[in-house]
């Protein structure tokens, strides 16, 4: 799933992000605003990840979103 789609539907995906990274607060997710670089930075802060590790985590998460989106089929 590309980041334009994630950013455009950020409110729907915030819950999934919260499930994935339980230490993130609602304020953290609001600050991310669906922007990949902001989410990476927040993960670095909260989890102490190196930038590369945070980027890998975000990429893995977005791939899982893509699979779920594809399995659900087109949405009305």
C-alpha positions in Angstrom: 0.0 0.0 0.0 1.5 3.3 -0.9 1.8 6.2 1.5 -0.7 8.4 -0.3 -3.4 5.8 0.4 -2.3 5.5 4.0 -2.2 9.2 4.5 -5.6 9.7 2.9 -7.1 7.1 5.2 -5.0 7.7 8.2 -7.9 7.9 10.6 -8.9 4.3 9.6 -5.3 3.0 10.0 -4.5 4.7 13.3 -6.2 1.9 15.2 -4.1 -0.7 13.4 -0.9 1.2 14.1 -1.9 1.4 17.8 -2.4 -2.4 17.8 1.0 -2.9 16.2 2.9 -0.5 18.4 1.2 -0.5 21.7 3.5 2.1 23.2 2.3 4.8 20.8 -0.3 7.2 22.2 -3.2 8.7 20.3 -1.3 12.0 20.4 1.7 10.3 18.7 -0.5 8.9 16.0 -2.2 12.3 15.5 1.2 13.9 15.2 2.3 11.4 12.6 -0.6 12.7 10.4 -0.2 9.6 8.1 3.3 10.8 7.1 5.9 8.0 6.9 8.8 10.0 8.0 7.0 11.3 11.1 5.9 7.8 12.0 9.5 6.6 11.7 10.7 9.4 14.0 8.1 8.7 16.6 9.0 5.0 16.6 12.6 6.0 17.1 11.7 8.0 20.1 9.2 5.6 21.7 11.1 2.4 21.1 14.7 3.5 20.8 15.0 2.1 17.3 17.7 3.1 14.9 16.4 4.9 11.9 16.8 1.8 9.7 15.0 -0.4 12.2 12.1 2.0 12.4 11.9 2.2 8.6 11.8 -1.6 8.4 9.0 -1.7 11.0 6.9 0.9 9.1 7.5 -0.9 5.8 6.5 -4.2 7.2 3.4 -2.7 8.7 2.4 -1.0 5.4 2.9 -4.4 3.6 0.5 -6.0 6.1 -2.0 -3.2 5.5 -1.7 -3.8 1.8 -2.4 -7.6 2.2 -5.4 -6.9 4.4 -6.7 -4.3 1.9 -6.4 -6.7 -1.0 -8.1 -9.5 0.9 -11.0 -7.3 1.8 -11.6 -6.4 -1.8 -12.8 -3.0 -3.2 -14.6 -0.8 -0.7 -17.7 1.1 -1.6 
